[in-house]
Amino acid sequence: MLPTPSTSHVDFERIYEPAEDSYLLLDTLSSDSEKAFLQSRFNTRSPKISSSPLVLEIGTGSGVVLSFVHAHAALIFGRADILTAGVDVNRYACKSTEETVRVAEKEQTQERGQGQASYGCYIGNILGDLTTPLRIGTVDMLIFNPPYVPTPTLPSTPGTTDEVIKPSFESDSHLLELSYAGGKDGMETTNRLLDSLPDILSQERGCAYILFCAQNKPEDVKQRIRRWGAGWKIETVGTSGKKGGWEKLQIIRIWRIPIATDFL
């Protein structure tokens, strides 16, 4: 089992604290089956996919998932030249993710020795709303642990300028609400992300890992993706194992089928 990056420095009054959903993502992405998929997906022997892949997490929160993938890039992808980046509407989450990545790199260096670290190249975090700050076709692997809890309303998205918001109980509560409140069926934010996938994922190797709970109706999501056409595939690759209720979680992998490939 790969070590989980430390988040002891994170202010959890303003940022979502890692929980079962976060750890399910870590377990799934480091499982033997997903390592095999990703290592084949980003095989350096293919000239079409030899360039460094861009791995992006939407809604980084504490940064535990992105820093885990970043710190263990060589073991997960079979190559260390992975570019990692994050996006979050919470400016405190962006800063915390930067620190979590830095701590994870330090831990890797101490464990493996100077010059032996196998982590990727962290580009940084963007203060933004979902994929809106990104160029079309640039993301090779997208990770999203969305606000999936069904709620009567969806909280408003804060501005993404450099304006500093005065800390208060209300503003902190609003930031936390953004991390879990998903509106109708818990899917309002996730639906926006799904709509952007055909544009934002790279043509040859784009794939996405998205977390759902039972009330998000993941089987309906699968049917929706299948209607995109023969160039797409979707599969459940991780589950929490719970038997019932909205808390039953699953990770769904969505990916393009590259032209003339021999490893899918």
Secondary structure, DSSP 8 states (H G I E B T S, - for coil): -------TT--TTTS----HHHHHHHHHHTSHHHHHHHHHHT-TTSGGG-S--EEEEES-TTSHHHHHHHHTHHHHHS-S--EEEEEES-HHHHHHHHHHHHHHHHHHHHHH-TT-----EEEEEEESSTTTTS-TT-BSEEEE----B--SS-------SS------HHHHHHHHHHHHB--GGG-HHHHHHHHHHHHHB-TTT-EEEEEEEGGG-HHHHHHHHHTT-TTEEEEEEEE----SSTT-EEEEEEEE--TT-S--
